[in-house]
Amino acid sequence: MITEEQAKKNITELLEFIGDDPQRVGLQDTPERMIRMFREMFRGYNPDEKPVITTFPNGQDGIIYDNMVVDSGTFYSVCEHHCRSFFGEYWFAYLPNPKGRILGLSKIGRVVDYCSARLQVQERLVQNVVEMLTEALGTENPPFGMALMMKGRHLCKESRGARKTGTMTSTCLTGAFRRSPEVRQEFLSYVEVK
C-alpha cells in the first residue's frame, strides 16, 4: 500500500506526463484534491463504509406482503478499463417470501451506491448489488426472486474511442424473475425510460 504522499507525487508526475505544469497556481492543490476525491468516489473498497442493511420480519406489523416491491434511482460509477465515469438509472424489484424478511427501502439505494463506489463494469455491478441484498435477506426463507436493471451512459465510449452517445443496459435476474415470463414482464412494466 502506498502512502498519501506517494500518491500525491504520482498525481504530480501524471500532470507533468500530460504536458502541464503542476506548479502553476490552478494545479498546485490538485493532487490533494484528487486524493480527497478518490477517497469519496472509491469508498466501496473501505469495509467501514459498507451499509448496514436493515431488514424486518415479513408480517411483523400485521401485514404479510408477497407482491412485487419495486425501487428505482440513479447510480454513478467508474469504468475499470479507462477510469472514466459511467452513470444512469436503476430499477430493482424483489418478491418477498411471506415467511422471510422485508428490506428497508432506503437500503437498496445505499447498496447501489456502495457497490458503485469501486472500479467497475456494469455487468458485475448488477450482480454485486443483487448478491449483497440477497445475502441480507438470509437463506432460511429467501425471497422468491430479485431483479435489477441498470441503464448507463459510459464516458469511456462517449469521450474517447467510439465517441458515440448511447446507453448500455444490463440486468441480473434471479428466481421467479428468471423463470417466469409473466413476473419478468410485470417488472419491465415498471421500468420507465426517460
C-alpha positions as CSV (number, residue, x, y, z in Angstrom):
1,M,0.0,0.0,0.0
2,I,1.4,3.4,-0.9
3,T,1.3,6.4,1.3
4,E,-0.8,9.5,0.7
5,E,2.5,11.4,-0.1
6,Q,3.5,8.8,-2.7
7,A,0.0,9.1,-4.2
8,K,0.3,12.9,-4.4
9,K,3.7,12.5,-6.0
10,N,2.3,10.1,-8.6
11,I,-0.5,12.5,-9.5
12,T,2.0,15.4,-9.8
13,E,4.0,13.2,-12.2
14,L,0.9,12.4,-14.2
15,L,0.2,16.1,-14.6
16,E,3.7,16.5,-15.9
17,F,3.2,13.5,-18.2
18,I,0.2,15.1,-19.9
19,G,2.3,18.2,-20.5
20,D,1.1,20.6,-17.8
21,D,3.0,22.4,-15.1
22,P,1.9,21.1,-11.6
23,Q,3.4,24.2,-10.0
24,R,1.1,26.7,-11.8
25,V,-1.5,28.3,-9.5
26,G,-4.5,26.3,-10.7
27,L,-2.8,22.9,-10.2
28,Q,-0.9,23.4,-7.0
29,D,-3.6,21.9,-4.8
30,T,-4.8,19.4,-7.4
31,P,-3.0,16.3,-6.1
32,E,-4.5,16.9,-2.6
33,R,-8.0,17.5,-4.1
34,M,-7.7,14.3,-6.2
35,I,-6.8,12.3,-3.1
36,R,-9.9,13.5,-1.3
37,M,-12.0,12.8,-4.4
38,F,-10.6,9.3,-4.7
39,R,-11.5,8.6,-1.1
40,E,-15.1,9.6,-1.7
41,M,-15.5,8.1,-5.1
42,F,-13.9,4.7,-4.2
43,R,-15.4,4.3,-0.7
44,G,-16.6,0.9,-1.8
45,Y,-13.2,-0.5,-1.1
46,N,-13.5,0.6,2.6
47,P,-15.3,-2.1,4.6
48,D,-16.1,0.6,7.2
49,E,-18.3,2.3,4.6
50,K,-20.4,-0.9,3.9
51,P,-24.0,0.0,4.6
52,V,-25.9,-1.8,7.3
53,I,-28.9,-3.3,5.5
54,T,-32.0,-3.2,7.8
55,T,-34.5,-6.0,7.3
56,F,-37.8,-6.7,9.0
57,P,-39.7,-9.9,9.6
58,N,-42.5,-10.1,7.0
59,G,-45.8,-9.7,8.9
60,Q,-44.2,-8.0,11.9
61,D,-46.7,-5.1,11.6
62,G,-49.7,-7.3,10.8
63,I,-49.3,-7.2,7.1
64,I,-47.8,-10.1,5.2
65,Y,-46.5,-8.9,1.9
66,D,-45.8,-11.2,-1.0
67,N,-46.3,-8.9,-4.0
68,M,-43.6,-7.3,-6.0
69,V,-41.6,-4.4,-4.4
70,V,-40.0,-2.0,-6.9
71,D,-37.5,0.7,-6.3
72,S,-35.7,3.0,-8.7
73,G,-33.0,5.6,-8.6
74,T,-29.7,6.7,-10.1
75,F,-26.1,5.4,-9.9
76,Y,-22.7,6.7,-10.6
77,S,-19.5,4.6,-11.0
78,V,-16.1,4.5,-12.7
79,C,-15.2,2.1,-15.5
80,E,-12.2,-0.2,-14.6
81,H,-10.9,-0.2,-18.1
82,H,-10.3,3.5,-18.7
83,C,-11.1,5.1,-15.3
84,R,-13.9,7.1,-17.0
85,S,-17.3,7.6,-15.4
86,F,-20.5,5.7,-16.2
87,F,-23.8,6.6,-14.7
88,G,-27.5,6.3,-15.2
89,E,-30.7,4.8,-13.7
90,Y,-31.5,1.6,-12.0
91,W,-34.7,-0.4,-11.3
92,F,-34.8,-3.0,-8.6
93,A,-37.5,-5.4,-7.6
94,Y,-38.0,-8.4,-5.4
95,L,-40.7,-10.8,-4.4
96,P,-40.7,-11.2,-0.6
97,N,-41.2,-14.6,1.0
98,P,-44.2,-14.4,3.3
99,K,-42.1,-16.3,5.9
100,G,-39.0,-14.3,5.2
101,R,-37.8,-10.8,5.6
102,I,-38.5,-7.4,4.1
103,L,-35.8,-4.9,3.0
104,G,-35.6,-1.4,4.4
105,L,-36.4,0.6,1.2
106,S,-33.6,3.2,1.7
107,K,-31.0,0.4,2.0
108,I,-31.4,-0.5,-1.7
109,G,-30.0,2.8,-2.9
110,R,-27.2,2.7,-0.3
111,V,-26.2,-0.7,-1.5
112,V,-26.2,0.5,-5.1
113,D,-24.0,3.5,-4.1
114,Y,-21.6,1.3,-2.1
115,C,-21.1,-1.3,-4.9
116,S,-20.8,1.5,-7.5
117,A,-18.0,3.2,-5.5
118,R,-15.3,0.9,-6.9
119,L,-13.7,0.5,-10.3
120,Q,-16.5,-1.5,-12.0
121,V,-18.0,-2.9,-15.1
122,Q,-21.8,-2.6,-15.3
123,E,-22.3,-6.3,-15.8
124,R,-20.5,-7.0,-12.5
125,L,-22.2,-4.1,-10.7
126,V,-25.7,-5.5,-11.2
127,Q,-24.6,-8.8,-9.8
128,N,-22.8,-7.3,-6.8
129,V,-25.9,-5.4,-5.8
130,V,-28.2,-8.4,-6.1
131,E,-25.8,-10.6,-4.2
132,M,-25.4,-8.2,-1.3
133,L,-29.2,-7.7,-1.0
134,T,-29.9,-11.4,-1.3
135,E,-27.3,-12.1,1.5
136,A,-29.0,-9.5,3.7
137,L,-32.4,-11.3,3.4
138,G,-30.9,-14.6,4.6
139,T,-31.1,-18.2,3.4
140,E,-33.7,-19.6,5.7
141,N,-36.7,-18.2,3.8
142,P,-35.2,-16.3,0.9
143,P,-37.2,-14.0,-1.4
144,F,-38.8,-15.7,-4.4
145,G,-36.6,-13.7,-6.7
146,M,-34.8,-10.4,-7.4
147,A,-34.3,-8.3,-10.5
148,L,-32.1,-5.4,-11.2
149,M,-31.8,-3.4,-14.4
150,M,-29.3,-0.6,-15.0
151,K,-29.2,1.7,-17.9
152,G,-25.9,3.6,-18.1
153,R,-24.1,6.2,-20.2
154,H,-20.4,5.4,-20.4
155,L,-17.9,8.2,-20.9
156,C,-15.2,5.7,-22.0
157,K,-17.4,5.2,-25.1
158,E,-18.7,8.8,-25.4
159,S,-15.5,10.9,-24.8
160,R,-12.9,8.6,-26.4
161,G,-12.7,5.6,-28.7
162,A,-16.1,5.3,-30.5
163,R,-17.2,8.8,-29.4
164,K,-20.9,7.8,-29.6
165,T,-23.6,8.6,-27.2
166,G,-25.8,5.8,-26.1
167,T,-26.8,3.6,-23.1
168,M,-25.9,0.2,-22.0
169,T,-28.5,-2.0,-20.3
170,S,-27.5,-4.8,-18.0
171,T,-29.7,-7.0,-15.8
172,C,-29.4,-9.5,-13.1
173,L,-32.5,-11.8,-12.6
174,T,-32.9,-14.5,-10.0
175,G,-35.7,-16.9,-9.0
176,A,-39.1,-16.1,-10.4
177,F,-37.8,-13.1,-12.4
178,R,-35.6,-15.5,-14.4
179,R,-38.0,-18.4,-14.7
180,S,-41.4,-16.7,-15.2
181,P,-42.0,-14.6,-18.3
182,E,-45.1,-13.1,-16.6
183,V,-43.1,-12.0,-13.5
184,R,-40.3,-10.6,-15.7
185,Q,-42.9,-8.7,-17.8
186,E,-44.5,-7.2,-14.7
187,F,-41.1,-5.9,-13.6
188,L,-40.4,-4.5,-17.0
189,S,-43.7,-2.7,-17.0
190,Y,-42.4,-0.6,-14.1
191,V,-39.2,0.4,-15.9
192,E,-39.6,4.0,-17.1
193,V,-37.2,5.1,-19.8
194,K,-36.8,8.9,-20.0
